C-alpha cells in the first residue's frame, strides 16, 4: 500500500502543484489587469461642471439683483432727463436767439431807413403799419410752427417714456 498510496499522493501533489501554477498565473493576470485601477478610477471620476440651482434661489437672486440695479437705473434716468431738459432749454434759447437775429436781419437797417427818411419820399403811415402787421403775422406763424414742433417732440418723448415704462414693467413681472 505504500507504493500505491505514494503514487496516489504523488498524483495529488502534482495536481496541487498544477493548480497552484494555474492560480499563480491567474493572480499575475489579475494583477496586471488591476494595477492600472487607481489611474482609471481618477480618469473615470465624474466631474460636476454645472451646479443646479433651485428656482426659488434663482428668483431670489433675480430680485436681489433687480433691487440693486433699479435705484441706479432710476438715478441714471433722472440724470439723463435733467441733462435733456437742460439741452432742450439751450435749444430753445438758441432758437429764440436765431429768430431774434433773423428778425433783425429782415428789418431794414437803420442807416438805409435814415437815408430813406432824409432823401426819398417817406412811406405813408398806412404802409408802415401794414409792414409791421405783416411782420407780426410772420412772427406768430413762426411761433406757431415752433410750438407745434415742440408739441410733437414732447408727444414722441412721452411715447418713448411709455415704452420704457412698459419694458421695465415687463422685466420686473
Secondary structure as the mmCIF struct_conf table of DSSP 4:
data_model
#
loop_
_struct_conf.conf_type_id
_struct_conf.id
_struct_conf.beg_label_comp_id
_struct_conf.beg_label_asym_id
_struct_conf.beg_label_seq_id
_struct_conf.end_label_comp_id
_struct_conf.end_label_asym_id
_struct_conf.end_label_seq_id
HELX_RH_AL_P HELX_RH_AL_P1 UNK A 2 UNK A 34
TURN_TY1_P TURN_TY1_P1 UNK A 35 UNK A 36
HELX_RH_AL_P HELX_RH_AL_P2 UNK A 37 UNK A 43
TURN_TY1_P TURN_TY1_P2 UNK A 44 UNK A 44
BEND BEND1 UNK A 50 UNK A 50
HELX_RH_AL_P HELX_RH_AL_P3 UNK A 55 UNK A 106
BEND BEND2 UNK A 107 UNK A 107
HELX_LH_PP_P HELX_LH_PP_P1 UNK A 108 UNK A 109
HELX_RH_AL_P HELX_RH_AL_P4 UNK A 110 UNK A 118
TURN_TY1_P TURN_TY1_P3 UNK A 119 UNK A 119
BEND BEND3 UNK A 120 UNK A 120
HELX_LH_PP_P HELX_LH_PP_P2 UNK A 121 UNK A 124
HELX_RH_AL_P HELX_RH_AL_P5 UNK A 125 UNK A 172
#
